[in-house]
Amino acid sequence: MKGSTLSLQKPSLLLPLLAGIAVFVFAAVKEQYLFVFIPFAAFIVWLLLRNMRTMYLLLLFCIPISTEIEFSSLLATDFPDELLMILLTSAIIAVFIYKPNSFPQVARKSSLFLLLLLQLSWIAVTAFFSYEPLLSFKHLLAKTWYVIPFVLGTIYLCNRTRYLILAAKIMLFGMLIPIAYSWYHHAQTGFRFETINPSLGPFFRNHVNYAALIVCLIPVALAFFFHSKGKAKKWWAVLTMLFFIALVLGYSRGAWICLFTGIITIWAVRKKYLLSLFAAGVMFILLSFGWLVHNNNYLRFAPDFNRTIYHSEFSEHMQATYALKDISTVERFYRWIAGMRMVATEPITGFGPASFYSHYRSYAIPVFETWVSNNPERSTAHNYFLLLAIEQGIPGLIIFLLLIVAMYATAIKVYHASRHTFHRSLAMIAAVIFSMILTLNMLSDLIETDKIGSIFYLLLGVLIYLGNQQKNYASANRQ
């Protein structure tokens, strides 16, 4: 049979299907349910060998529906997306080794890619000097299977407009699964604030991660709405509205703020003010941290243990936030102060990637300790920029900031110079989502998670592609 339809008359397809059914039956009869993963793994390997682009698109679909599995306090993975990342990384490396000429020339010529390589190289250096070398080299290894599939994989496998559009649709529709799951369970408790986390099931650790992914996908949904016509426009309007409702019911203050960040970014890109605003933001943050350290001003925010509690009512939760008496806000001060003292101790190479949790308590100020400071989730500094300075030293933070500046500069240049409507829209979407991710990471380290980290590196790959397309267009015009 022609096309994509599978013919069961072919023994090459019939035998694997029968074998898969046999394994499922055996697993059910013997109650050895781990055997169920064998047909899945075999299918993935077959798919990988048959078509890497299909594997890449499957990876994007699995990002919203993947779940975290802990094997021990030191070993955890996100399934199945992290497994797919590792397989796709291995396949891409094998292709580039077997066919060196297939390595994207786009990447070799890109300053963005060179900055990314510089960042990875510095992570390797800091891992060598790490206080926790095993954890640090594991972090470096994990970083490679984010960078290769989402940066190089995007350039190599999604180098056509139709593939990029398909990839965006797949992520949007994949996100509908956890949204529907959450609404079903959340509705049974009246969509109350205190029951949002349990309703997210196996897909998300908490409502912050859930709302973060939703808000980062909203600009994509809006782009489809604005560029569609007829009945398609109505369907995209419905889908976009579903995402907005899901964002509201996610009860995440940071994700709501991201909507305003996105609007400001659109204006700043159009007026070419974005880099100036980013520089002003960095200066404000540096001055704020400097003020907190000066004369121990941070002690003014020491918590009142009789008033610093977790609020089950969302209105009380918001009021406590404004007054800086919310438990999560106070706990952030506890870790930020510890983090600043750690940076002062190791300003050049830091403590090493993934080492914050093992050492921050000895640098913390007891007066800021709260009843959640035991930190059973093993979460980090709740500020990605500070975390970089802690674990990779001030040079690591500077390299990351340079990467962000280069990404913004590329997006602005493509938006204003390109005559290709799709490329201009893609550049604007990238800038908006980057701003949202940076806003989220002011109070978290979501770039280190599969849900947000994947989008960050995917858009980095997209900008490398767009930057090359713009160079080619400019060269053609000069000729």
N, C-alpha and C positions, 0 to 999 in steps of 0.2 A: 504493500500500500504506500502511496506517495504522501508527502507532507510529514506532519508530526505525529500522525496516528500510528500507534504501535500494532504490529501484526502478530497475533499469538500463534500464527501458523509457523513462524520461524522458530526452530529449535533453540536458537541463541537467546531468544526472549522467553520462551516457554519454560525451559529448564530452570533458569534463575527464579522465575515466578513460583514454580512448584517447590523449589528449595526454600524460598522465603516462607511460603505457607506451612511447610513442614516444620520449620523452626518455630513459628508462632504456635502451632499445635503442641509441639514438644514443650515449649515454655509454659503453656497453659496447663498441660497435664501434670508436669513435674513441679509446677509452681516455682520455676526458676526464671523469674521475669527479666533478669539481666540479659538473657539470651535474645530478648526482643530487639536489643540494640544491634545484633549482628546483621540482620537484613538491612536495617537503616544504614549502618556503616558501609555495607557492600554497595547499597544504592548510591551513596555519596561518592564512593571511589569510582563507580561506573560512570556517574554523572560528570565527575571531574575529568576523567579520561576522555569522555565524549565531547564535552563543551565547557570550557572554563567560564565563559560568560554566563551560562546558566547557573553555575555554581556561585558566581559573584552575585547574581540577582537573588538567588535563594538565600544567601548570607544577609542581604539587605532586608528581605522579608522576615527573617528570623530575629533580627535585632529587637523589635518591640516585644516579641513573645518568648524570648530566652529567659531562663531562670538561673539563679545562682545556686550552685551546689558546693557545699563545704565538705571536704574530706578530713580536714583537721584544722587546728587554729592557724596553721601556716600555709595550708594548701586549699585553694578554692578555685572554681572555674564557672564560667557562664555557659550554659548548655541550651541549644546546640551552637550558638553563634561563634563562641571561642574555638570550638572544634573545627568549624568551617573556616575560620580565620587561619588556623594552623595548617589545614589541608591546602587551602588556596595559596598560602605563603610558600609551602613546599613546592606546589605545582608551578608557581610563577618563577621561583628561583631555578627550578629544573629547566624550564623553558629558556630562561636567559643564559643558563650555562650551556645548554645544548645548542641554542641559536643565539650567540652573543649579539648579532645584528638586530635581533628583535627587541632589545632593550630600547625603550622610548628615547629618541633623540630629544624630545621635548624636555625631559627631565634633565638631561645633561647640560642643556643650555639655560636652564632656569635658575635664577638667583634664589628663588623660593626653595627649590630643592637643595641647593647648596647650603642654605641656612638650616634646613631640616637635617642634613648630614652633619653639620656642625653641632647641632643640638644633640644628636645621637652620640657623636664622638665625645662631647663633654659629659654626657651621662655615663659613658664607659669609663672616663677618667675618674669621675666622682665615685663610681662603683668600686674602682680599684682602691681608693682611699677610704672606703666606707667603714662605719662602725659596725655595720651588719652586712658583710660582703655577700653572703648567700642570698639574702633578700634583695639586695641591690642588683645582682646579676640576673636574678629571676625577673626583676622589674625591667631590666634592659632587654631581656629575651622577649618578654610579653610586649614591650613597645614595638619590637620588630614585626610581630604579627598583627599589629594595628597599622603600622606605616606601610608595609608592603601591599597588603590587599586593598587598603582604602586610598592610598596615594598612588603607588605604581599601578595597582589593579584598576583604579578608575581611569588613569591615563591610557593604559594598555587595552582595557576591555570595554570602556565606555567612551570611545573617541569619536562618536557620532551623535548628532542631535537626537535621533530616535532612541538611542540607548540611554541617554541621560534622562529623557522624558519617561521612558519605561521604568528606569530605576527609581525616579521620584514617585511615580504612581504605586509601585510595589511597596515602598516604605509607608506611604499614606494608608494603603489598604491593609497592610500588616498591622498598623497601629489600631485599626478598628476592632481587632480581636480583643486586646486587653481593655479597650474602652467599653465594649459591650459586656465583657466579663465583670468589670468593675461596677457598671451601672446595675447589672442584675443583682449583685450582692449588696451594693450600697443602698439600693432602693428599699431593700427589706428592713433597713434601719432608718428610713426617712432621710437619706442623704445627709446625715449629721456629720459634723466636723470630726468628732472623736472616733467615728467608725470608718473613715476613709482608708486608713492603712490596712486594716484586715480585709477590706474588699478587693484589694489589688492582687490577692492570691500569690501565685508563684512568679508572676511576671516582673514585679517591681518590689524593691526592698521597702520603699516608703513613698508617700505622696509627693515628696520633693522631686525624686527621680522621674516619677510618672508625669507630673505637670511640666517638668523641664523638657522632656521629649515632645510633649504635645505642643508647647509654645514654639519650639524650634521647627516644627513641621507646619505650623499655621502659615508662615510666609509662603511656603510651597503650595499649600492649598489655595491661598489667595491668588497666587500667580496663575494657577490653572483657571480659577474663576474669571479673572480679568482678561485672559487671553482666549477664552472659549466663546462659542456662539450657540444660539439655538437651544435645543433641549439639553445639550451637554452643560451649558452655563447654569441651568437650573439645578442639575445634579451636583455640580461643583459648589453651588450656593448652599445646598443641603449639607454636603460633606463639610464645608467650611464652618457652617453653623454648629454642626455636631462637635467639631474640634473646640470651638469657643465655649460651648456648654461644658464639655469635658474639662476644659481649663478652669472654669469657674468652680466646678464641683471638685476639683483637685485640691482646693484650699491651700495653695502655695503662694505666699506673699511675694517671694522672689520671682516666680514665673509670671505673676501679674505685672510686676514692675518691668519685666522684659518687653511687654507690649509697648510701653512708653519708650523704652530704649530703642526698639525697632522703628518707631515713628520718627524719633529724633535722628536715627541713622539715615533714614530715607531722605530727610531734609538736608542733612550734613553732606551726604554723597552728592546730591544735586547741586549744592552750593560750594562743594569742594572744601568744606570746613571739617571733615571727619578727622583728619590727622591732627589738626589743631585741638579739637575736642578731646581726642585720645591723650595727647600730650598734657593738656590741662587736667584731665582725670588722673593721670599718673602722678603729676605734681601734687594734686590735692591729697592723694592717698599717702604719698611720702611725707607731706607736711603734717597730716593727721597722725601718722605713726610717730613722727618726731615729737609732736606736741604731747602725745600720751607718755612718751618716755621721759621728756623733760620734767625735772622736779617731781618725778613719780606721779604725774597727773592722772595716770590710770587708776590710782587708788580712789579717786572720786567716784568710780563706777563699781566699787566693791558691793556685793549683793547683800540685801537684807533677807535673811533666810526665812523670816516670817511672811515675806511678801513675794519672794521669788519662787513661784510654783508653776506647775504645768496647768494650763487652763483648758478645760474640756469644751467650753463654749467659745465659738470663734470670735464673737464680739469682745469678750474678755481677753482673748489671745491677742487681738489687734491692739487693744488699749494698753496691754502690758508691753507690747512691742514699742509703741510710741514712747512709753515712759522708761524704756530700757530695763524693764523688770521681768521680761519674759525669760524663762529658764534657758531656752536655746541661745538667746542673746548673751546672757551672763556666762554661759559655758563657753561661748566663743571668746569672750574676753579672757577667760582662764587659759585657753589654749593659745591665743594670740600673744599674750604676755610671755608664756613659756617659749613660744616660737621666736619672739624677738630676742630673748636671752640666748637662745640656741644659735641664732644668726651671729650674735656678737662673739660667741665662742668659736664658731667655725665659719668665718665669712667667705672663704675662698672655695673650698671643695665641699663644704657642708658636711652633714652627718651621713650622707649617702642615700640614694633612692630607696624608698619604702622603709626608712629607719625612724621616722618621726614617732610612731606609736611606742617603740621600744625605749625611748629616751626622754620624752617630753615631761613626764611627771616630776623628774628630779630638777627641772628648771621652772616649774610652776610656782605661783604664789599661793600659799594655803588659804589666804583670806578670800580668794575668788573660787575656791572649791565649792561645788554644788552636789546635790544628791545624785546627779547623773554623771559625775566626773569619773566614776568607775569604768565608763566607756566599754560596755560589753560588745558593742558593734565594731570595736577597733577602728573607729573613724579617725580622721586626721585633723589638720589645723583649721578646717572650715574656711580656708582662703587659699586658693591655688597659687597665687603670686607669692604669698608668704611661705607656703609649703615648698615652692621651688627654691627660694632663698635658703630655707632650712636644710633641705636635702641635697641641693646641687650648688649651694653657695650663691653669692651675688652674681658671679659670671653666668651661672645657669639662668638666673632671672633675666639678666640683660639679653642673653641670646633669645629667650622666648619673646621678650618685648620687641626685639628687632624683627623676629619672624612675624609677629602681629602687625607691625608697621608695614612690612613688605607686603603682607596679604591685603591690608587695607589699600595700600598704594596701587596694587595691581587691580583691585576691584574698581577703584575710582577711575583709573586710566582706561580700563575696558569700557566702563559705563559711558564715559564722555567721548572716547575716540572711535568706538565701534559703530558701524552702521547696520550691524546685524541685530535685529530686535531680540532674538532669543539670547544672544550673548550678553546684551545689555541687561536684560531681565535676570539672567543667571548671575551676573556680577552684582546686581543690587541684592538679590536673594542671599548671596554669599556674605555680603557685608552686613546685612541685617541679622542673619543667624549668628555670625561671628560676634556681633555686639551683644546679642542675647546670651551666648555662651560665656562671654567675658563677664557679663553682669551676674549670671548664675554663679560663676566661679569666684566672685568676690566673697561669697558666703559659703562656698563648698569647694570640692575638688572633683567635680563631675567629669572633667576631661579624662580622668583616670578610670572612668567606668565605660562599659561596653555601649551603653545607650547614647551618651553624649560624645565620648571620645571618638566613636566611629564616625559621627557626623562631622566633627571637627576635621579629622584627617581626610574624609571624603571630599569636603569642600576645599581643603588645601589642594588636593589632586585636581579638582575642577578649576581652581584658579591658575594652577600651572598650565593646564590645557588652554584656558582662555587667554592667558598671557602670551602663549606661543601663537595662537590664532591671530591675536592682534599684531604681533611682530610680523607675521607672514603678510597680513593685510597691508601694514605700513610699508613693507619692502616692495610689494607689488605696486603700490601707488607711486613710490619713488622712481620705479622703472618706467 
